[in-house]
Amino acid sequence: MKLESIRIFLSTLLEYRGVRITQTFNSADGKTLTVKCEPSTGEFVIRDMSKEITWECQTIEEASSLIVGYLHLETPKVNA
């Protein structure tokens, strides 16, 4: 998935954060990553379901970089 596509998904989550949408991404090796936007702060909460690790990202740029790294099998280094 391209970085710009992920940014669009995150922009939608931010715009509709009061609806509490959760976006799910799957890596090539079968791990699942979920992303939601906190209604009160606009912060992105990203969770690796296989390792039960959670990251909190303040911006679309920060969150999209973490997701792209995850999808391309890199270890996320944001708030780890």
MIZAPA-892557 format. One record per residue: x, y, z of N, C-alpha, C, O, CB in turn; residue in one letter; residue number from 1. Coordinates in steps of 0.02 Angstrom, whole numbers. Glycine has a CB too. Layout:
n_xx; n_yy; n_zz; ca_xx; ca_yy; ca_zz; c_xx; c_yy; c_zz; o_xx; o_yy; o_zz; cb_xx; cb_yy; cb_zz; res; n
X; Y; Z; X; Y; Z; X; Y; Z; X; Y; Z; X; Y; Z; a; NUM
...
END
This chain:
n_xx; n_yy; n_zz; ca_xx; ca_yy; ca_zz; c_xx; c_yy; c_zz; o_xx; o_yy; o_zz; cb_xx; cb_yy; cb_zz; res; n
42; -59; 0; 0; 0; 0; 45; 62; 0; 96; 64; 34; -48; 0; 61; m; 1
25; 111; -38; 65; 171; -45; 53; 219; 13; 0; 220; 43; 49; 206; -111; k; 2
105; 259; 27; 103; 307; 82; 44; 355; 74; 9; 370; 122; 168; 347; 85; l; 3
32; 379; 13; -23; 427; 2; -91; 396; 17; -135; 429; 44; -21; 453; -70; e; 4
-100; 333; 0; -163; 298; 15; -174; 293; 91; -229; 302; 115; -163; 227; -16; s; 5
-121; 279; 127; -125; 275; 200; -142; 343; 229; -182; 347; 275; -60; 248; 230; i; 6
-112; 395; 203; -128; 463; 226; -202; 479; 217; -233; 511; 259; -85; 515; 189; r; 7
-230; 458; 160; -301; 470; 147; -344; 433; 198; -392; 461; 224; -319; 447; 75; i; 8
-328; 370; 212; -364; 332; 264; -361; 369; 331; -412; 376; 365; -335; 261; 271; f; 9
-301; 392; 349; -293; 425; 413; -330; 492; 415; -358; 511; 467; -219; 436; 428; l; 10
-331; 527; 360; -369; 590; 356; -443; 578; 368; -476; 617; 401; -358; 625; 288; s; 11
-468; 523; 340; -538; 506; 350; -551; 489; 423; -602; 510; 452; -558; 446; 305; t; 12
-507; 450; 454; -514; 434; 525; -516; 497; 567; -557; 503; 613; -457; 388; 549; l; 13
-472; 544; 552; -469; 607; 589; -533; 648; 579; -560; 676; 627; -408; 648; 568; l; 14
-555; 652; 517; -615; 692; 502; -677; 665; 536; -720; 703; 558; -625; 695; 426; e; 15
-682; 599; 541; -741; 567; 570; -725; 534; 637; -755; 483; 654; -768; 515; 523; y; 16
-680; 563; 675; -658; 532; 738; -714; 522; 788; -709; 478; 831; -604; 573; 769; r; 17
-767; 561; 785; -823; 553; 831; -863; 490; 817; -902; 468; 860; -867; 612; 826; g; 18
-854; 460; 759; -890; 399; 739; -854; 337; 766; -884; 283; 768; -897; 395; 663; v; 19
-792; 344; 785; -750; 290; 811; -740; 233; 761; -756; 176; 775; -782; 261; 874; r; 20
-713; 251; 704; -696; 203; 652; -629; 171; 669; -584; 204; 694; -693; 237; 582; i; 21
-622; 106; 656; -558; 72; 664; -538; 44; 595; -577; 10; 563; -563; 14; 717; t; 22
-477; 60; 574; -450; 35; 511; -402; -22; 526; -362; -18; 572; -414; 92; 471; q; 23
-406; -75; 487; -362; -133; 497; -316; -141; 437; -338; -136; 380; -404; -197; 508; t; 24
-253; -154; 451; -203; -167; 400; -172; -235; 415; -163; -252; 473; -148; -111; 397; f; 25
-156; -274; 363; -123; -338; 372; -57; -336; 335; -53; -314; 278; -167; -396; 346; n; 26
-4; -360; 368; 62; -362; 337; 67; -424; 293; 25; -468; 296; 118; -362; 391; s; 27
119; -427; 251; 129; -483; 206; 138; -549; 244; 122; -602; 218; 189; -470; 162; a; 28
163; -544; 305; 174; -606; 344; 116; -622; 391; 122; -664; 435; 238; -599; 384; d; 29
59; -588; 381; -3; -606; 416; -16; -571; 482; -65; -588; 516; -2; -677; 428; g; 30
26; -524; 503; 12; -487; 565; -42; -435; 552; -51; -410; 496; 77; -453; 591; k; 31
-78; -418; 605; -133; -371; 599; -118; -308; 639; -96; -310; 697; -200; -402; 623; t; 32
-130; -251; 607; -119; -186; 637; -186; -149; 635; -217; -145; 582; -62; -145; 601; l; 33
-209; -122; 692; -270; -82; 692; -253; -10; 708; -206; 5; 745; -321; -111; 744; t; 34
-293; 35; 680; -282; 107; 690; -350; 139; 705; -399; 127; 671; -249; 141; 627; v; 35
-351; 180; 757; -411; 219; 772; -388; 289; 792; -330; 301; 808; -453; 186; 830; k; 36
-435; 336; 789; -420; 405; 806; -460; 422; 869; -521; 414; 871; -438; 453; 747; c; 37
-425; 445; 920; -458; 464; 983; -503; 524; 971; -480; 576; 946; -406; 478; 1038; e; 38
-567; 519; 990; -614; 574; 977; -595; 640; 1010; -605; 693; 980; -683; 553; 1001; p; 39
-569; 638; 1070; -557; 700; 1107; -491; 734; 1087; -486; 796; 1092; -556; 686; 1180; s; 40
-441; 696; 1066; -375; 725; 1053; -355; 725; 979; -312; 764; 959; -324; 689; 1093; t; 41
-385; 680; 939; -364; 674; 869; -301; 632; 862; -273; 627; 808; -353; 741; 839; g; 42
-278; 603; 917; -218; 562; 917; -233; 494; 886; -287; 466; 896; -190; 553; 989; e; 43
-186; 467; 847; -195; 401; 817; -167; 348; 864; -110; 354; 888; -160; 398; 748; f; 44
-206; 297; 877; -185; 241; 919; -178; 181; 873; -226; 158; 842; -237; 227; 977; v; 45
-116; 157; 868; -100; 103; 822; -80; 42; 864; -38; 48; 910; -43; 123; 773; i; 46
-109; -15; 849; -97; -74; 890; -78; -133; 846; -114; -150; 798; -159; -91; 931; r; 47
-23; -165; 862; -1; -227; 831; -35; -283; 869; -17; -297; 926; 78; -235; 831; d; 48
-85; -314; 839; -125; -364; 874; -86; -428; 890; -102; -462; 938; -185; -381; 832; m; 49
-36; -445; 850; 1; -506; 862; 50; -500; 920; 62; -548; 956; 40; -526; 800; s; 50
77; -441; 930; 125; -430; 985; 95; -391; 1043; 127; -381; 1094; 186; -393; 959; k; 51
33; -368; 1034; -1; -328; 1085; 39; -266; 1105; 46; -250; 1164; -16; -370; 1147; e; 52
65; -232; 1054; 104; -170; 1063; 61; -113; 1037; 28; -119; 985; 174; -173; 1026; i; 53
61; -57; 1073; 22; 1; 1053; 68; 62; 1046; 112; 73; 1088; -35; 15; 1104; t; 54
57; 100; 993; 92; 163; 983; 40; 219; 979; -16; 208; 957; 135; 162; 918; w; 55
59; 278; 1001; 17; 337; 996; 52; 388; 953; 109; 407; 968; -1; 366; 1066; e; 56
19; 410; 901; 49; 458; 854; 8; 522; 853; -54; 520; 852; 54; 428; 783; c; 57
42; 578; 854; 9; 643; 857; -13; 669; 789; -60; 708; 785; 55; 693; 888; q; 58
20; 647; 735; 7; 675; 669; -6; 620; 618; 12; 562; 628; 65; 719; 647; t; 59
-37; 639; 562; -47; 593; 507; 20; 570; 480; 28; 511; 463; -89; 626; 451; i; 60
67; 615; 475; 134; 599; 449; 168; 545; 491; 196; 497; 465; 177; 662; 445; e; 61
167; 555; 556; 198; 507; 603; 163; 438; 598; 197; 387; 595; 194; 534; 675; e; 62
97; 438; 598; 60; 375; 595; 70; 340; 528; 79; 279; 527; -15; 389; 607; a; 63
68; 377; 474; 76; 346; 408; 146; 316; 399; 153; 263; 369; 62; 397; 352; s; 64
196; 349; 425; 264; 321; 422; 270; 256; 461; 302; 209; 438; 315; 372; 449; s; 65
239; 254; 519; 240; 193; 559; 204; 136; 522; 229; 80; 520; 207; 205; 628; l; 66
147; 151; 493; 108; 100; 458; 145; 74; 397; 147; 13; 385; 39; 127; 437; i; 67
174; 119; 357; 212; 98; 299; 270; 53; 319; 283; 2; 287; 238; 159; 260; v; 68
305; 71; 372; 359; 29; 397; 335; -40; 418; 367; -90; 405; 393; 62; 457; g; 69
277; -42; 449; 247; -105; 471; 229; -148; 411; 244; -208; 409; 184; -92; 514; y; 70
198; -118; 361; 177; -156; 303; 236; -182; 262; 231; -231; 226; 133; -114; 259; l; 71
292; -148; 268; 352; -168; 231; 401; -205; 277; 461; -209; 263; 386; -108; 200; h; 72
374; -232; 332; 410; -275; 378; 468; -242; 415; 516; -276; 433; 435; -334; 341; l; 73
464; -177; 425; 513; -143; 466; 486; -138; 537; 425; -138; 546; 529; -72; 438; e; 74
529; -134; 586; 506; -127; 655; 491; -54; 669; 535; -12; 663; 559; -154; 704; t; 75
428; -38; 688; 412; 32; 704; 453; 58; 762; 464; 23; 811; 337; 39; 720; p; 76
476; 121; 757; 518; 150; 809; 485; 209; 842; 518; 246; 879; 585; 171; 779; k; 77
420; 220; 830; 385; 277; 858; 356; 258; 926; 317; 211; 930; 330; 301; 811; v; 78
373; 295; 978; 347; 284; 1045; 349; 211; 1068; 307; 189; 1107; 276; 308; 1048; n; 79
399; 174; 1046; 403; 103; 1064; 430; 94; 1134; 437; 38; 1157; 447; 64; 1014; a; 80
END
